[in-house]
């Protein structure tokens, strides 16, 4: 488990166009914020 203040482990996800994006591809270029939210049509 990653602790607060520690670097995030490298991972790969698909974007909205199903292109593979790696966290490491942003290193040194910009800040990254990763958000998760329920689908818009589900009750919360």
Secondary structure per residue as TSV (DSSP state, phi and psi in degrees):
chain	resnum	aa	ss	phi	psi
A	1	X	-	360.0	136.1
A	2	X	-	-77.7	135.3
A	3	X	-	-96.0	155.9
A	4	X	T	-56.9	133.8
A	5	X	T	89.5	-8.4
A	6	X	S	-94.7	150.6
A	7	X	-	-62.2	144.2
A	8	X	-	-71.7	144.9
A	9	X	-	-68.3	151.8
A	10	X	-	-68.8	139.9
A	11	X	-	-149.9	167.2
A	12	X	E	-128.8	135.4
A	13	X	E	-135.1	160.7
A	14	X	E	-88.8	139.9
A	15	X	-	-87.5	-171.7
A	16	X	T	-65.1	-15.2
A	17	X	T	-105.2	11.0
A	18	X	-	64.4	26.6
A	19	X	-	-87.5	141.7
A	20	X	E	-79.3	128.7
A	21	X	E	-124.8	129.0
A	22	X	E	-103.2	139.6
A	23	X	G	-56.5	-40.8
A	24	X	G	-62.3	-20.1
A	25	X	G	-69.9	-14.8
A	26	X	G	-98.0	-8.8
A	27	X	T	-57.5	126.1
A	28	X	T	78.8	-0.9
A	29	X	T	-106.4	-40.4
A	30	X	-	-164.7	168.5
A	31	X	-	-81.4	151.6
A	32	X	-	-125.8	134.8
A	33	X	-	-123.7	126.2
A	34	X	-	-107.6	123.6
A	35	X	-	-119.6	143.0
A	36	X	-	-124.7	135.4
A	37	X	-	-145.1	154.6
A	38	X	-	-63.4	154.8
A	39	X	-	-57.1	146.6
A	40	X	T	-60.8	-25.4
A	41	X	T	-100.5	15.6
A	42	X	S	-108.6	148.7
A	43	X	-	-69.7	146.6
A	44	X	-	-117.9	360.0
